[in-house]
Structures are given as structure tokens and as C-alpha cells.
Amino acid sequence: MSMSLVKVEKLTMKFGDTTALNDVTFAIEKGEILGLLGPNGAGKSTTIDLIVGLRRPTSGSVLVYGLDPMKNGLKVRRAIGYVPQQAAIFDTLTVRENLSLAAELYGIPRIKHRVAAIINEFELEEKADKLAETLSGGQKHRLNFALGSVADSQLVILDEPTVGLDPRRRAEAWGFIRRLRESGKAVLLTTHYMEEADELCSRILLIDRGKIVAQGSPQELKATLSEELVAEYHFAQPPACELVDGITALPDVVGANLDQLSLKVTLKSCALPQVQQLVQESKLLIRSSSERGITLDDVFRHYTGRELREEGHEK
């Protein structure tokens, strides 16, 4: 049996009275994309800090390639590719110089050969000897991924790599991430985009307020609510509390969430006619309505009672 590239056991991290991580256990295997899916403040960045040895856990253990990152920090960090949310690019260096500097920090032999290969892989040949400050947004994004790939590490950490990207650049990023998996590397992807996790991840850890609330493949997680669907109604004026109370009182309704003019109801399919009747009896003008299947966002709400995209503050 092969050794997990990362093994985290009963990991807890406290900052004063705040518990950022609470008894977290998981492993990352070669050839998989493991997604840490949760809102800001869930504990995703803290988990990364502990894996790369930037913080000492309050309790529990982390092993990376079988090594304790606190005792073997340089060795562990040189063996991890890292793509941050904010690109770590020196604008006054050329593309080639940025990559050469990263390769030198990683202790890579034959730097010129490796940098030339990365420039070709990420289609940066025309800009190789131009200052990074002259790059377009898309080219800087490619350079950010190239910097994370320069060491050809078996473990790559992607920390919210698509935040703020337009659809075209996000699709390009997804292509880079799929290539990592196809080459047999292990990837830890943190994100709060449920569609991204659904599309890319082999396994997902749903994390909220420092605790893993559910885990499994995207299909396994959605299957936990397979008999349910979501009905959404958008009204011309705010519905009365009596409507929401009446809907939530139905035996086959799992929950209802009212957000100003929008009502989202998670229910078993058999309850849909009853919900529709209550909505019609309310005499409210309905701008639109729809029913859909379960998403990872619904799974997250089921386990935590709140929306995936709610904001927070993370240490």
C-alpha cells in the first residue's frame, strides 16, 4: 500500500479563544484532486499554513511525504508546488527571470533547461524576455501557474486559484488543473466555488467553522440528498412570514430560506404540489419559479444551515 503524500490527523489550531481548526483528519493520495470547499473563514488557509509548516498546530499531526513540516520545513516546502490566489510575481523582472528565481529557490538543477520547458508548456515564449509588468491579465495568470509548476512537484497546492477570473480565464485554469491530475500529481484545491469543486475534484471535504462536516466524491455527497430537489420562487414583493412558516411546517420540506424577494425551498419531490399550492394561495405576484436537482451548495446548506458563499474572516 502506497504512503499518502499528506496525512493529517486530529489537527486542531487555536488563536487565543478562536478555534480555526477543530479535530480535522484527512489524507491526500497521488493522482487525486482533493477539494477543501467552504466559505471564507472556514479554515482553508489555516490548513495550508499547517501543511507547509508555517504554523505549529495546537494539537494533532501533519506529515508531508512522511516528514513533519515543522521539523523539515525547507525540505517539505521545496517539494510542494504552490499557486496562490494573489500572484507572487516580480513586475520588474522578466518572465524568464521570475521563473529562474523560483527554480533557484526550489534548488532545481539545470535551471535554464527547466525554465525553457515551463515557458513552452505555458505558451509564454513571446513574452519570455519581457518585464512581467507588461503582461496582460491572462498572461500573468499563466505565469502564476507556471511558477507553481516549475519544481515539477508530486504535490501541488492551489489556494483559491480562480477567484476574480472571468469565465475564459477560469476555463483555462481548469485546463491547467486537469493536466496536473492527468500527470499523476496530487492536488489540494481550496475554493468556495461549488461548481468548480464539482467539476474538478476527485474528493471533497466540506469545511465550516474549522470542522469537516461531510466528505466524499461530488457524486457521493449529492447522493446523500438524492431524493430531494430545490424549488425557487422570485416574488414582486416580500412574502409574509406566514407563507414561510406554512411551508416549513410541511412534513416533507427539509428547509426554506427567504432572501428578500427570493424563496428557496429544499424538499422531497412528493411535497412539491403542497408547496406550490401554498405559494398560489398567498396571492403574491411571482416573477419566476423553477425546480432543480441537488447541488453541492445544497449539500453544504444541509450540513451547516447556511449558504456556502457567506463571508467570514480567516486567520
Buried (B, 14 or more C-beta within 10 A) or exposed (E): EEEBBBBBEEBBBBEEEEBBBBBBBBBBBEBBBBBBBBBBBBBBBBBBBBBBBEBEBBEBBBBBBEBEBBEBBEBBBBBBBBBBBEBEBEEEBBBBBBBBBBBEEBEBEEBEEBBBBBBEBBEBEEBBEBBBEEBEEEBBBBBBBBBBBBBBBBBBBBBBBBEEBEEEBBEBBBEBBBEBBEEEBBBBBBBBBBEBBBEBBBBBBBBBBBBBBBBBBBEEBBEBBEEBBBBBBBBEEEBEEEBBEBBBEBEBBBBBBBEEBBBBBBBBEEBBEBBBEBBEEBEBEBEEEEBEEBBBBBBBBBBBEEBBEEEEEBB
